[in-house]
Amino acid sequence: MRVNYHLHNQYSSDGRGTTEEVCGRAFELGFEEICFTNHAEMLADDGGWALDLVEARQRYENLQHEIERIQPEYPDMRILLGAEFEYRPEWVETLDALLDSVDFDMVIGSVHVVDGEQVSGGPTTGAYFEDRDVTEAYGRYFEVLAEMIDWGGFDVVGHFDLVKRFGVKHYGQYDAGQFESEIRAPLKKMVEKGLGIEVNTSGVVQPPAEPYPSLDVLRFAKEEHVATVTIGTDSHVPTSFDQGLEAGELVLRRSGFSEITLFSHRIRKNVALTPIEEEA
């Protein structure tokens, strides 16, 4: 089944493309199910990011109305309303309220900021890595990831090892085995809370040249009995809608997973991955 459970459009500050354009592109590429996962926060006038409950809820409701209008045009492709919640302790209360007030199909939880510093992009990202050695930089990221999981106001953990996106530029090739204990700790918490993991394929076209998370991390997840796994390209423009998807699907299979998870109103259902021998 061809699905994309992580995508952004004009309803994210860093996204482009109308809902119609994105859905049209997905249909052209043969997708059977897609989920819009726009950010809850918005870029503020001062260049920072701000979260406002009323503003965010209105954006998601506007997108939901567009989905309802467009869905009949694509009877063979399900279009879902999701969200990407960025974890910041000061935002948790607002995110909880947003979760209670919008009928999401699926919600991704993500870490982009560690101790007030960006790790995933923007002009200040380099400072996080320049001030830390690899053990501290990666270890602290996974600690914050575990804190987010303790909160648990979402369904799947997004781009689990995103810290490697810029980390590889500073420290060289990423070796998940070096941080196995730090990685397994949040995975165990995820199982306890019934949370899933995302295979985010944007890393294939970024410096790590592999999905988030890596093959080794997905193997750890399988060994820890993580039962929910989604896949998404994290596209921010229609032209990158299927970026890295084939590589992500291959890594998912190689790690031992035979099923992928679909959502509807935050209720999950696992379906079998297409066997490799059936593919062209």
Protein Blocks (a to p, Z undefined) as FASTA:
>chain_A
ZZdfbdcdfkbfkbgcdfklmmmmmmmnopabdcddddfbdcdfkopacddfklmmmmmm
mmmmmmmmmmmmmmmbccdddddddddfklmmmmmmmmmmpccfbdcdddfbgghiafkg
cjklmmmmmmpcfklmmmmmmmmmmmmmmnopafbdchkllmmmmmmmmnopadfklmmm
mmmmmmmmmmmnopacdddfklmmmmnopacddfklmmmmmmnopabdcddehiabfklm
mgoklmmmmmmmmnopabdcddeehiacddddddfklpZZ
